[in-house]
Each structure stands twice: as structure tokens, then as C-alpha cells.
Amino acid sequence: MRSQATEHLEVVVTKPGQLHELLDNAEAVLRKVAIAQRSTGILVTRHDPLRYTLALCDAVPFGETWEQTLSRPLAEGRTTGPSPVEN
């Protein structure tokens, strides 16, 4: 069972150049929770260029961070789905 700790965060960029710092800080906060729980990874979702959410996600293996971009369906009916982050 999960604790009452933070399980998701929202990042909204208000100044140019702050995206990576904000995402790194939010991921670090969630990583601490994920390590304590030892059961989930982190899913980063891009809603638009200035708004992201980060959440603990059972579908992401422990110790990993995946990214997904929410977008309109492509011409063939496909959308972008989650993928592992490459370091």
C-alpha cells in the first residue's frame, strides 16, 4: 500500500530556460518517494511545451523514468505513447 507521500507533481514553465531545472527538481522529489516504496517508476507527461506532469506509475519499472507526449491522434490513428528516457 502507498503512503500519503507525494505521488504526482505538475511543472508549469513561466520563464524561458527553466524547463530542465524544474523537471529535474520534480523528478528528484518523486525519486525519493519511489525509492522508499521500491515498487514504481516515474512517468513524465508533456501536455504542451509549458506544462508537464510527473507521477509515480506502476506501469513503469522501479528505477526507471519514462516520457510520454499527449498529442492529437496522428493521421493513421496512432498517438505517442510512453517510452524509456535515454541518458
PyMOL commands that place a pseudoatom at each C-alpha (Angstrom):
pseudoatom trace, name=CA, resn=MET, resi=1, chain=A, elem=C, hetatm=0, pos=[0.000, 0.000, 0.000]
pseudoatom trace, name=CA, resn=ARG, resi=2, chain=A, elem=C, hetatm=0, pos=[1.217, 3.507, -0.774]
pseudoatom trace, name=CA, resn=SER, resi=3, chain=A, elem=C, hetatm=0, pos=[1.814, 6.146, 1.849]
pseudoatom trace, name=CA, resn=GLN, resi=4, chain=A, elem=C, hetatm=0, pos=[0.411, 9.681, 1.887]
pseudoatom trace, name=CA, resn=ALA, resi=5, chain=A, elem=C, hetatm=0, pos=[3.657, 10.950, 0.288]
pseudoatom trace, name=CA, resn=THR, resi=6, chain=A, elem=C, hetatm=0, pos=[3.631, 12.960, -2.940]
pseudoatom trace, name=CA, resn=GLU, resi=7, chain=A, elem=C, hetatm=0, pos=[2.778, 10.714, -5.883]
pseudoatom trace, name=CA, resn=HIS, resi=8, chain=A, elem=C, hetatm=0, pos=[2.480, 13.315, -8.633]
pseudoatom trace, name=CA, resn=LEU, resi=9, chain=A, elem=C, hetatm=0, pos=[3.683, 16.832, -9.408]
pseudoatom trace, name=CA, resn=GLU, resi=10, chain=A, elem=C, hetatm=0, pos=[2.858, 19.416, -12.038]
pseudoatom trace, name=CA, resn=VAL, resi=11, chain=A, elem=C, hetatm=0, pos=[5.512, 21.583, -13.688]
pseudoatom trace, name=CA, resn=VAL, resi=12, chain=A, elem=C, hetatm=0, pos=[4.455, 24.811, -15.385]
pseudoatom trace, name=CA, resn=VAL, resi=13, chain=A, elem=C, hetatm=0, pos=[7.170, 26.825, -17.090]
pseudoatom trace, name=CA, resn=THR, resi=14, chain=A, elem=C, hetatm=0, pos=[6.818, 30.580, -16.609]
pseudoatom trace, name=CA, resn=LYS, resi=15, chain=A, elem=C, hetatm=0, pos=[10.307, 31.757, -17.581]
pseudoatom trace, name=CA, resn=PRO, resi=16, chain=A, elem=C, hetatm=0, pos=[12.381, 30.784, -20.616]
pseudoatom trace, name=CA, resn=GLY, resi=17, chain=A, elem=C, hetatm=0, pos=[15.213, 28.425, -19.834]
pseudoatom trace, name=CA, resn=GLN, resi=18, chain=A, elem=C, hetatm=0, pos=[13.808, 26.956, -16.616]
pseudoatom trace, name=CA, resn=LEU, resi=19, chain=A, elem=C, hetatm=0, pos=[12.243, 23.767, -18.045]
pseudoatom trace, name=CA, resn=HIS, resi=20, chain=A, elem=C, hetatm=0, pos=[15.123, 21.368, -17.404]
pseudoatom trace, name=CA, resn=GLU, resi=21, chain=A, elem=C, hetatm=0, pos=[15.769, 22.637, -13.884]
pseudoatom trace, name=CA, resn=LEU, resi=22, chain=A, elem=C, hetatm=0, pos=[12.089, 22.346, -12.926]
pseudoatom trace, name=CA, resn=LEU, resi=23, chain=A, elem=C, hetatm=0, pos=[11.771, 18.853, -14.402]
pseudoatom trace, name=CA, resn=ASP, resi=24, chain=A, elem=C, hetatm=0, pos=[14.993, 17.699, -12.711]
pseudoatom trace, name=CA, resn=ASN, resi=25, chain=A, elem=C, hetatm=0, pos=[13.830, 19.038, -9.338]
pseudoatom trace, name=CA, resn=ALA, resi=26, chain=A, elem=C, hetatm=0, pos=[10.394, 17.423, -9.631]
pseudoatom trace, name=CA, resn=GLU, resi=27, chain=A, elem=C, hetatm=0, pos=[11.906, 14.095, -10.693]
pseudoatom trace, name=CA, resn=ALA, resi=28, chain=A, elem=C, hetatm=0, pos=[14.289, 14.186, -7.710]
pseudoatom trace, name=CA, resn=VAL, resi=29, chain=A, elem=C, hetatm=0, pos=[11.353, 14.667, -5.311]
pseudoatom trace, name=CA, resn=LEU, resi=30, chain=A, elem=C, hetatm=0, pos=[9.452, 11.729, -6.812]
pseudoatom trace, name=CA, resn=ARG, resi=31, chain=A, elem=C, hetatm=0, pos=[12.580, 9.570, -6.992]
pseudoatom trace, name=CA, resn=LYS, resi=32, chain=A, elem=C, hetatm=0, pos=[12.909, 9.800, -3.189]
pseudoatom trace, name=CA, resn=VAL, resi=33, chain=A, elem=C, hetatm=0, pos=[9.326, 8.575, -2.791]
pseudoatom trace, name=CA, resn=ALA, resi=34, chain=A, elem=C, hetatm=0, pos=[9.820, 5.811, -5.375]
pseudoatom trace, name=CA, resn=ILE, resi=35, chain=A, elem=C, hetatm=0, pos=[12.979, 4.604, -3.627]
pseudoatom trace, name=CA, resn=ALA, resi=36, chain=A, elem=C, hetatm=0, pos=[11.155, 4.448, -0.303]
pseudoatom trace, name=CA, resn=GLN, resi=37, chain=A, elem=C, hetatm=0, pos=[8.324, 2.419, -1.879]
pseudoatom trace, name=CA, resn=ARG, resi=38, chain=A, elem=C, hetatm=0, pos=[10.598, 0.329, -4.137]
pseudoatom trace, name=CA, resn=SER, resi=39, chain=A, elem=C, hetatm=0, pos=[7.681, -0.542, -6.393]
pseudoatom trace, name=CA, resn=THR, resi=40, chain=A, elem=C, hetatm=0, pos=[7.142, 2.089, -9.101]
pseudoatom trace, name=CA, resn=GLY, resi=41, chain=A, elem=C, hetatm=0, pos=[8.925, 4.149, -11.678]
pseudoatom trace, name=CA, resn=ILE, resi=42, chain=A, elem=C, hetatm=0, pos=[8.228, 7.710, -12.807]
pseudoatom trace, name=CA, resn=LEU, resi=43, chain=A, elem=C, hetatm=0, pos=[6.160, 8.766, -15.817]
pseudoatom trace, name=CA, resn=VAL, resi=44, chain=A, elem=C, hetatm=0, pos=[6.715, 12.266, -17.225]
pseudoatom trace, name=CA, resn=THR, resi=45, chain=A, elem=C, hetatm=0, pos=[3.857, 13.524, -19.402]
pseudoatom trace, name=CA, resn=ARG, resi=46, chain=A, elem=C, hetatm=0, pos=[4.193, 16.545, -21.685]
pseudoatom trace, name=CA, resn=HIS, resi=47, chain=A, elem=C, hetatm=0, pos=[0.793, 18.182, -22.030]
pseudoatom trace, name=CA, resn=ASP, resi=48, chain=A, elem=C, hetatm=0, pos=[2.137, 21.133, -24.012]
pseudoatom trace, name=CA, resn=PRO, resi=49, chain=A, elem=C, hetatm=0, pos=[5.519, 22.899, -24.259]
pseudoatom trace, name=CA, resn=LEU, resi=50, chain=A, elem=C, hetatm=0, pos=[4.949, 24.718, -20.950]
pseudoatom trace, name=CA, resn=ARG, resi=51, chain=A, elem=C, hetatm=0, pos=[3.078, 22.105, -18.855]
pseudoatom trace, name=CA, resn=TYR, resi=52, chain=A, elem=C, hetatm=0, pos=[4.263, 18.701, -17.657]
pseudoatom trace, name=CA, resn=THR, resi=53, chain=A, elem=C, hetatm=0, pos=[3.126, 16.243, -15.015]
pseudoatom trace, name=CA, resn=LEU, resi=54, chain=A, elem=C, hetatm=0, pos=[5.320, 13.723, -13.251]
pseudoatom trace, name=CA, resn=ALA, resi=55, chain=A, elem=C, hetatm=0, pos=[3.782, 10.769, -11.454]
pseudoatom trace, name=CA, resn=LEU, resi=56, chain=A, elem=C, hetatm=0, pos=[4.681, 7.505, -9.816]
pseudoatom trace, name=CA, resn=CYS, resi=57, chain=A, elem=C, hetatm=0, pos=[3.433, 4.833, -12.185]
pseudoatom trace, name=CA, resn=ASP, resi=58, chain=A, elem=C, hetatm=0, pos=[3.013, 1.086, -11.668]
pseudoatom trace, name=CA, resn=ALA, resi=59, chain=A, elem=C, hetatm=0, pos=[3.446, 0.530, -15.428]
pseudoatom trace, name=CA, resn=VAL, resi=60, chain=A, elem=C, hetatm=0, pos=[6.982, 1.967, -15.293]
pseudoatom trace, name=CA, resn=PRO, resi=61, chain=A, elem=C, hetatm=0, pos=[9.576, -0.404, -13.807]
pseudoatom trace, name=CA, resn=PHE, resi=62, chain=A, elem=C, hetatm=0, pos=[11.136, 0.608, -10.496]
pseudoatom trace, name=CA, resn=GLY, resi=63, chain=A, elem=C, hetatm=0, pos=[14.256, 2.724, -11.046]
pseudoatom trace, name=CA, resn=GLU, resi=64, chain=A, elem=C, hetatm=0, pos=[13.190, 3.955, -14.490]
pseudoatom trace, name=CA, resn=THR, resi=65, chain=A, elem=C, hetatm=0, pos=[11.719, 7.211, -15.797]
pseudoatom trace, name=CA, resn=TRP, resi=66, chain=A, elem=C, hetatm=0, pos=[9.597, 7.152, -18.941]
pseudoatom trace, name=CA, resn=GLU, resi=67, chain=A, elem=C, hetatm=0, pos=[8.294, 10.044, -21.005]
pseudoatom trace, name=CA, resn=GLN, resi=68, chain=A, elem=C, hetatm=0, pos=[5.103, 10.445, -22.985]
pseudoatom trace, name=CA, resn=THR, resi=69, chain=A, elem=C, hetatm=0, pos=[3.696, 13.308, -25.012]
pseudoatom trace, name=CA, resn=LEU, resi=70, chain=A, elem=C, hetatm=0, pos=[-0.031, 13.897, -25.138]
pseudoatom trace, name=CA, resn=SER, resi=71, chain=A, elem=C, hetatm=0, pos=[-0.971, 14.930, -28.628]
pseudoatom trace, name=CA, resn=ARG, resi=72, chain=A, elem=C, hetatm=0, pos=[-3.742, 14.758, -31.133]
pseudoatom trace, name=CA, resn=PRO, resi=73, chain=A, elem=C, hetatm=0, pos=[-4.002, 11.390, -32.896]
pseudoatom trace, name=CA, resn=LEU, resi=74, chain=A, elem=C, hetatm=0, pos=[-1.814, 11.033, -35.971]
pseudoatom trace, name=CA, resn=ALA, resi=75, chain=A, elem=C, hetatm=0, pos=[-3.336, 10.502, -39.399]
pseudoatom trace, name=CA, resn=GLU, resi=76, chain=A, elem=C, hetatm=0, pos=[-3.308, 6.700, -39.005]
pseudoatom trace, name=CA, resn=GLY, resi=77, chain=A, elem=C, hetatm=0, pos=[-4.978, 6.908, -35.586]
pseudoatom trace, name=CA, resn=ARG, resi=78, chain=A, elem=C, hetatm=0, pos=[-1.796, 6.423, -33.557]
pseudoatom trace, name=CA, resn=THR, resi=79, chain=A, elem=C, hetatm=0, pos=[-0.653, 8.603, -30.691]
pseudoatom trace, name=CA, resn=THR, resi=80, chain=A, elem=C, hetatm=0, pos=[2.664, 8.966, -28.963]
pseudoatom trace, name=CA, resn=GLY, resi=81, chain=A, elem=C, hetatm=0, pos=[2.963, 6.602, -26.010]
pseudoatom trace, name=CA, resn=PRO, resi=82, chain=A, elem=C, hetatm=0, pos=[5.357, 6.210, -23.090]
pseudoatom trace, name=CA, resn=SER, resi=83, chain=A, elem=C, hetatm=0, pos=[8.984, 5.395, -23.765]
pseudoatom trace, name=CA, resn=PRO, resi=84, chain=A, elem=C, hetatm=0, pos=[12.050, 4.984, -21.567]
pseudoatom trace, name=CA, resn=VAL, resi=85, chain=A, elem=C, hetatm=0, pos=[14.205, 8.060, -21.067]
pseudoatom trace, name=CA, resn=GLU, resi=86, chain=A, elem=C, hetatm=0, pos=[17.664, 7.703, -22.584]
pseudoatom trace, name=CA, resn=ASN, resi=87, chain=A, elem=C, hetatm=0, pos=[20.523, 9.155, -20.542]
for i in range(1, 87): cmd.bond("trace and resi %d" % i, "trace and resi %d" % (i + 1))
show_as sticks, trace
zoom trace
